[in-house]
Amino acid sequence: MRSKKKISPHSLRHSYATHLIEAGVDLLEVQKILGHHSILTTARYTHLTDGTNQNAGQLINALMNGFAIDWGKVK
């Protein structure tokens, strides 16, 4: 038998915020959309999936691959 999951307005907000982050919406924009005064509240409110974490790693690697370092100088 399948257990029923309780849905609340809070869980819907949480899900919405998570989907926004996964879609690439900036955390500061999500903060504005949710009406949070503190970015820490927004960061705590959302959670990231493995796919989002992997995407973040790919974006960071792509950014870092754009730098050429020679003798301690960035070119």
Phi, psi and omega in degrees: 000138181277133178277145181273136179263131181283130180250131179230166175304323179297316181294326177293317176299317180298315179296316179300313179299317180296317179294324176298314179298315180297331179279356176098009177290133182299143182301325178294325176292320177298321177302315179295316181299318182279347179078026178280141176279327183248135176295334178295324176296316180295316181297323179286328185289329182258154172228153184252144178274169178301322179297320179292319179297320179294318179299319179299317178298319179294319179295318179296315179298319179297319178297312183292329178292344179281352180261138172247121182250128180221122178053039176080006179248141177270130180256000000 
